[in-house]
Amino acid sequence: MSEITTVAFSGTKEQEEQLMKAIAEHKGQDGALIPVLHEAQNIYGYLPIEVQKIISDELGVSMAEIYGVVTFYTQFTTNPKGKYNIAVCLGTACYVKGSGTLLDKIKEKLGIDVGECTPDGKYSVEATRCIGACGLAPVLTVNEDVYGRLTPDDIDGILAKYN
């Protein structure tokens, strides 16, 4: 089960205004919660508890229901992501070809674990399931960039591209 991590939240007035506008656009519609959560995550980059509370109050949806939705769907995150989000595929083909060692090397180099963000906000790391590039196994992505047929020795060069 997912765990909400407490992170210092620093939303801006502009972000809150955007959130209130998004809520107003969907308020009263059936199924408003998921579109509002998507827009909130686009605004803030993640769904901090403070934002979930605003959505709860404004839509009249319990925090328990919001927590259930946020932790059930993998596209939602309660942790901030870095400027460069590194996702290592741990699907069967990638795992068999060594993606676990790629992930270990990335965690070691960045000093963070899966689901965490570097203190400077530059990098975050996540483990994913199949991304549909099995022929390139093992695979990782950095934002929208896909890297395949990797070894742990490739990690330094990939990270250097994002410095």
C-alpha positions in Angstrom: 0.0 0.0 0.0 1.2 3.5 -0.8 2.3 5.9 1.9 1.8 9.6 2.0 5.1 11.2 2.7 5.2 14.6 4.6 7.0 17.1 2.4 7.3 20.8 3.1 4.5 22.3 0.9 5.0 25.6 -0.7 2.1 26.4 -3.0 1.8 29.8 -4.5 -1.3 32.1 -4.6 -1.4 31.6 -8.4 -1.4 27.9 -8.1 -4.3 28.1 -5.6 -6.2 30.3 -7.9 -5.7 27.8 -10.8 -6.8 25.0 -8.5 -10.0 26.9 -7.5 -10.7 27.6 -11.1 -10.3 23.9 -12.0 -12.6 22.9 -9.1 -15.2 25.4 -10.2 -15.2 24.0 -13.8 -15.9 20.5 -12.6 -18.0 21.1 -9.4 -21.4 19.4 -9.5 -20.4 17.1 -12.4 -20.6 13.3 -11.9 -17.1 12.0 -11.6 -15.5 15.4 -11.0 -12.9 14.0 -8.6 -10.5 12.4 -11.1 -10.4 15.3 -13.5 -9.9 17.8 -10.6 -7.0 15.6 -9.2 -5.4 15.5 -12.7 -5.6 19.2 -13.0 -4.3 19.7 -9.4 -1.3 17.4 -10.1 -0.6 19.4 -13.3 -0.6 22.6 -11.3 1.5 21.5 -8.4 3.4 18.5 -9.9 2.1 16.2 -7.2 -0.9 16.0 -4.8 0.2 17.2 -1.3 -2.2 16.6 1.5 -3.0 20.3 1.7 -4.2 20.3 -1.9 -6.2 17.1 -1.2 -7.9 18.9 1.7 -8.9 21.8 -0.5 -10.4 19.4 -3.0 -12.2 17.5 -0.3 -13.7 20.7 1.1 -14.7 22.2 -2.2 -16.1 19.0 -3.8 -17.6 17.6 -0.6 -15.7 14.4 -1.0 -14.2 12.7 2.0 -10.4 12.6 2.5 -10.7 8.8 2.7 -12.1 8.7 -0.8 -9.5 11.0 -2.2 -6.7 9.0 -0.5 -8.2 5.8 -2.0 -8.2 7.3 -5.5 -4.8 8.9 -5.2 -3.1 5.8 -4.0 -5.0 3.4 -6.3 -4.1 5.1 -9.7 -0.4 5.1 -10.5 -0.6 8.3 -12.5 -1.2 10.2 -9.2 1.7 10.9 -6.8 1.8 12.3 -3.3 5.5 13.0 -3.6 7.1 15.8 -5.6 8.9 14.7 -8.8 12.2 16.1 -9.8 12.8 18.2 -12.9 14.1 14.9 -14.4 12.0 11.9 -13.5 13.9 8.7 -14.0 11.6 5.6 -14.4 13.2 2.2 -14.5 11.2 -0.6 -16.1 10.9 -3.6 -13.8 8.7 -5.6 -16.2 9.6 -9.2 -16.7 11.8 -8.7 -19.9 13.7 -5.8 -18.4 14.1 -7.3 -15.0 15.5 -10.6 -16.5 18.0 -8.5 -18.5 19.2 -6.6 -15.4 17.0 -3.5 -14.8 17.2 -4.2 -11.0 21.0 -3.5 -11.1 20.3 -0.3 -13.2 17.9 0.9 -10.5 20.4 0.1 -7.7 23.1 2.1 -9.5 20.8 5.1 -10.0 19.7 5.0 -6.3 23.4 4.8 -5.3 24.5 7.7 -7.6 21.6 10.0 -6.6 21.5 9.0 -2.9 17.7 8.6 -3.0 15.3 5.7 -3.0 12.3 4.9 -5.3 9.6 7.5 -4.9 12.0 10.1 -3.6 13.3 13.4 -5.0 16.8 14.7 -4.6 17.0 17.6 -2.1 17.7 20.1 -5.0 14.6 19.0 -6.8 16.6 17.9 -9.9 16.0 14.1 -10.0 13.3 11.7 -8.9 13.3 7.9 -9.3 10.5 5.5 -9.8 10.1 1.9 -10.6 7.6 1.1 -13.3 6.1 -1.9 -15.0 6.3 -2.7 -18.7 6.5 0.4 -20.8 6.2 -1.6 -24.1 9.8 -1.5 -25.2 10.7 -5.1 -24.4 12.9 -5.4 -27.4 15.2 -2.8 -25.9 15.3 -4.4 -22.5 16.5 -3.3 -20.0 14.9 0.2 -20.4 14.6 3.4 -18.5 13.1 6.8 -19.3 14.1 10.2 -18.2 11.0 12.3 -18.7 10.0 11.5 -22.3 13.5 10.2 -23.3 13.8 6.4 -23.7 17.1 4.6 -23.1 17.4 0.9 -23.9 19.9 -2.1 -24.0 21.5 -0.6 -20.9 24.2 -1.8 -18.5 25.0 -0.2 -15.1 28.1 1.4 -16.9 25.7 3.5 -19.0 24.1 5.3 -16.0 26.8 7.9 -15.5 26.6 9.0 -19.1 22.8 9.2 -19.0 22.8 11.3 -15.8 25.5 13.6 -17.3 23.1 14.6 -20.1 20.8 16.1 -17.5 23.3 18.2 -15.5 
